[in-house]
């Protein structure tokens, strides 16, 4: 099932559509191992642990490449041994299928 999401293409969200419902987000969450819903299912979050600062920086750079390719940009916080990623669609202030697609693609480098 997760393969379905990582193989999909993010379609630009122009806004003007409702964010996913809690039920829809929960269903897609099952396809994105390690991620969790936050802020009443309007945000997708995951924390990654790595060995040191350089490993964190390398991971963040890989996420950045994916984000640029897909035109979908997460909020990333990182430091020595950790990376925290928060994903949501700004134009709808909530979650869209694109957010789960990006999460699944990030999982491929984890």
Backbone as a ProteinNet text record, in pm:
[ID]
protein_1_A
[PRIMARY]
XXXXXXXXXXXXXXXXXXXXXXXXXXXXXXXXXXXXXXXXXXXXXXXXXXXXXXXXXXXXXXXXXXXXXXXXXXXXXXXXXXXXXXXXXXXXXXXXXXXXXXXXXXXXXX
[TERTIARY]
81	0	85	193.5	279.3	339.3	364.9	419.1	326.4	197.4	102.3	131.7	152.5	176.3	312.6	418.4	551.6	566.5	482.5	489.6	398.8	317.4	227.5	303.1	242.5	299.3	215.5	283.3	213.1	154.2	26.4	-42.5	-57.2	-10.9	-17.6	-158.9	-166.1	-294	-308.5	-412.5	-434.9	-517.9	-556	-641.9	-787.1	-875.3	-1016.6	-1082.9	-1011.3	-1068.5	-1056.7	-1143.3	-1132.2	-1016.3	-956.1	-853.2	-917.7	-834.6	-885.6	-957.3	-1058.5	-1125.4	-1036.8	-1069	-993.8	-995.1	-1109.1	-1122.3	-1034.9	-1035.2	-952.4	-803.8	-765.7	-625.8	-581.3	-665.3	-632.9	-613.1	-693.8	-681.9	-547.8	-508.1	-379.8	-262.6	-282.4	-175.2	-130.4	-221.3	-186.7	-85.9	-75.2	15.6	148.8	167.1	289.6	347.6	414.7	471.4	559.5	541.6	626.2	574.8	477.6	423.7	304.9	274.9	158.5	82.9	-43.8	-126.4	-113.8	-110.2	-105.1	-204.4	-229.3	-315.8	-449.7	-520.6	-654.7	-652.8	-551.6	-535.4	-518.9	-453.1	-424.1	-274.7	-196.2	-52	-4.9	102.3	164.4	306.1	346.2	472.7	549.6	681.6	768.8	902.9	958.6	1091.3	1183.6	1302.4	1403.4	1524.1	1585	1707.5	1821.6	1932.9	2053	2173.3	2290	2408.2	2473.1	2464.6	2533.7	2482.5	2545.3	2501.4	2516.6	2628.3	2650.3	2545.4	2510.1	2406	2271.3	2243.7	2119	2119.3	2230.2	2241.4	2227.3	2290.8	2280.4	2135.2	2067.1	1926.9	1840.4	1859.5	1782.5	1807	1929.9	1959.5	1886	1877.5	1802.8	1653.9	1600.8	1459.8	1438.9	1533.4	1523.2	1518.7	1596	1595	1457.9	1403.2	1269.5	1165.7	1172.4	1075.3	1078.4	1197.3	1208.9	1156	1189.3	1140.4	988.7	926.9	781.8	710.8	785.6	724.2	637.6	675.7	597.8	697.2	690.7	799.2	757.7	817.4	786.5	862.1	816	890.1	986.3	1114.1	1215.7	1296	1311.7	1396.8	1496.9	1624.7	1722.6	1839.9	1912.1	2031.4	2110.9	2198.1	2284.1	2198.8	2191.7	2126.9	1977.3	1915.2	1770.2	1722.6	1607.9	1537.7	1389.5	1321.3	1177.1	1115.1	1018	955.1	805.2	754.5	612.4	563.2	460	407.3	260.6	224.1	83.5	76.8	-41.7	-60.3	-103	-15.8	-39.8	-165.5	-190.1	-302.8	-438.4	-444.3	-572.3	-561.3	-445	-420	-461.8	-423.2	-457	-386.9	-438.2	-375	-444	-362.3	-404.7	-332.5	-377.5	-309.7	-161.5	-127.7	12.9	102	49.3	128.6	169.4	80.2	107.9	199.7	185.7	277.1	420	436.2	569.1	622.4	539.8	582.8	630.5	557.8	596.7	729	749.8	876	992	967.2	1070.1	1103.4	1003.4	1028	1125.6	1133	1223.5	1370.5	1399.4	1538.8	1569.2	1468.3	1487.5	1568.4
-120.5	0	126.4	124.6	242.6	269.8	163.9	182.2	265.9	252.1	332	480.9	525	666.8	712.4	636.6	683.6	690.8	617.3	618	722.7	788.6	891.4	1022.8	1112.2	1244	1348.5	1440.7	1551.1	1641.8	1672.4	1762.9	1895.5	2005.5	2133.4	2166	2203.5	2241.7	2393.1	2436.2	2579	2643.7	2562.5	2614.3	2605.7	2656.8	2656.1	2520	2424.8	2293.2	2267.1	2183.7	2156	2061.4	2073.6	1976.7	1840.5	1738.2	1604.7	1601.4	1518.5	1498.1	1411.1	1402.4	1317.6	1174	1126.9	988.6	965.5	1059.7	1046.9	1048.8	1139.5	1150.1	1022.7	970.3	847.3	730.2	724.4	618.2	627	747.3	765.6	746.6	777.3	760.9	615.5	522.9	379.6	343.4	425.6	399.4	472.1	543.4	620.4	584.9	474	421.2	524.1	535.3	622.3	764.3	803.6	939.1	942.7	1061	1077	1203.3	1201.6	1320.1	1410.8	1540.9	1639.5	1750.6	1829.8	1948	1914.6	1821.9	1781.7	1734.1	1656	1594.4	1698	1810.7	1910.8	1915.7	1834.2	1830.1	1685.3	1657.5	1526.1	1543.3	1462.1	1482.6	1351.5	1363.1	1249.9	1301.5	1230.7	1259.2	1145.5	1179.1	1081.3	1097.9	987.4	988.9	940.3	1010	972.8	981.9	944.2	930.7	1061.6	1165.4	1289.7	1404.3	1519.9	1636.6	1617.3	1563	1544.5	1451.8	1345.6	1253.8	1326.3	1412.8	1490.7	1585	1653.1	1744.5	1670.2	1555.6	1475.2	1434.5	1392.2	1351	1470.1	1583.4	1704.1	1744.2	1734.6	1767.8	1674.6	1546	1451.6	1485	1521.2	1562.1	1686.9	1779.9	1903.2	1876.7	1781.7	1747	1693.8	1603.2	1549	1660.7	1745.5	1853.9	1947.3	1982.3	2070	2001.9	1874.2	1801.2	1796.2	1782.2	1767.4	1901.2	2006.7	2137.7	2141.3	2063.1	2053.9	2057.2	2159.8	2189.9	2176.9	2081.8	2062.9	2162.5	2173.8	2248.4	2148.8	2183	2091.4	2159.2	2087.2	2132	2019.6	2054.2	1948.1	1999.5	1905.3	1936.1	1808.3	1807	1692.3	1568.6	1475.6	1347.1	1340.6	1448.8	1442.9	1528.4	1489.8	1566.3	1557.2	1671.1	1674.7	1736.2	1666.3	1713.4	1729.6	1844.9	1875.4	1908	1838.6	1857.1	1896.5	1995.5	2030	2118	2133	2216	2355	2452	2587.8	2649.9	2627.2	2692.5	2652.3	2534	2490.2	2476.2	2512.9	2506.3	2370.7	2266.6	2131.8	2030.9	1909.2	1801.4	1773.4	1736.1	1698.5	1567.6	1492.9	1369	1393.4	1508.5	1541.3	1529.6	1565	1558.7	1415.1	1322.5	1181	1123.4	1172.5	1132	1173.7	1298.5	1346.2	1265.1	1236.2	1156.2	1018.2	955.7	823.8	830.7	938	954.5	977.1	1052.5	1073.7	940.4	857.6	727.2	642	664.8	584	613.2	728.4	761.8	742.8	711.1	696.3	571.9
0	0	0	79	83.3	-53.4	-130.2	-263.8	-349.9	-328.9	-406	-389.4	-268.3	-243.5	-294.2	-266.9	-306.9	-457.7	-530.4	-676.3	-740.2	-658.9	-711.5	-731.2	-804.9	-832.8	-760.1	-694.1	-629.2	-736.8	-721.8	-813	-739.5	-797	-726.5	-678	-551.5	-491.4	-504.8	-570	-592	-481.2	-382.3	-276.6	-320.4	-237.3	-270.7	-254.6	-197.1	-169.6	-20.8	32.4	175.7	204.2	322.3	360.6	383.1	390.9	417.8	552.3	561.3	689	776.8	904.3	994.8	944.6	901	852.6	728.8	634.7	513.7	549.1	639.5	680.3	752.8	839.1	912.4	816.1	712.1	612	538.8	497.5	429.1	523.9	651.2	749.9	757.5	738.7	741.9	633.1	531.4	419.4	435.1	545.6	568.3	705	709.5	833.4	903.7	1034.8	1115.9	1133.1	1054.7	1061.6	1156.4	1208.1	1295.6	1259.7	1290.6	1269	1390.6	1366.5	1473.7	1445.9	1548.1	1537.9	1472.5	1536.1	1489.1	1344.6	1311.5	1178.3	1067.3	1100.4	997.7	964	1035	1014	1017.3	943.5	939	991.9	1090.9	1159.3	1172.5	1162.8	1193.1	1241.7	1337.3	1388.9	1346.5	1303.1	1262.5	1353.1	1391.1	1470	1382	1389.2	1313.7	1406.7	1357.3	1442.9	1486.1	1403.1	1437.2	1350	1362.9	1287.8	1137.8	1094.1	950.2	890.1	960.5	912	903.3	999.7	996.5	875.9	855.5	742.3	609.1	597.8	475.1	449.1	553.9	540.9	497.2	563.3	529.4	384	337.9	198.1	102	136.1	52	51.7	168	175.6	90.9	98.5	19.8	-129.8	-176.6	-319.4	-359.4	-277.8	-307.1	-304.6	-203	-189.5	-310.2	-355.7	-472.9	-598.7	-615.7	-733.5	-737.1	-620.2	-612.3	-594.8	-569.6	-549.6	-424.6	-324.9	-201.1	-85.5	-3.2	89	235.6	306.6	448.3	536	659.6	760.7	824.3	828.3	877.9	989.1	1099.4	1209	1233.2	1243.4	1266	1347.7	1402.2	1480.4	1498	1596.9	1618.3	1649.5	1552.6	1573.6	1552.8	1509.3	1490.7	1373.4	1319.7	1217.7	1250.8	1256.7	1276.3	1151	1094.5	971.7	994.2	955.1	964	823.5	781.7	646.1	654.1	575.5	552.9	430.3	377.3	259	304.2	285.1	333.9	274.4	146.9	79.4	135.8	198.6	256.9	408.8	463.3	606.9	665.6	595.9	640.3	552.1	555.3	480.1	347.8	251.7	116.2	86.2	-9.8	-46.1	-75.6	-133.1	-162.2	-39.3	76.3	198.8	229.5	207.2	232.2	124.4	3.6	-104.1	-68	-24.6	15.5	133.5	231.1	345.9	300.5	210	160.2	84.7	10.5	-62.3	36.3	142.6	244.8	312.6	332.7	395.1	313.7	184.4	101.7	129.7	190	222.1	369.7	447.7	594.4	625.9
[MASK]
++++++++++++++++++++++++++++++++++++++++++++++++++++++++++++++++++++++++++++++++++++++++++++++++++++++++++++++

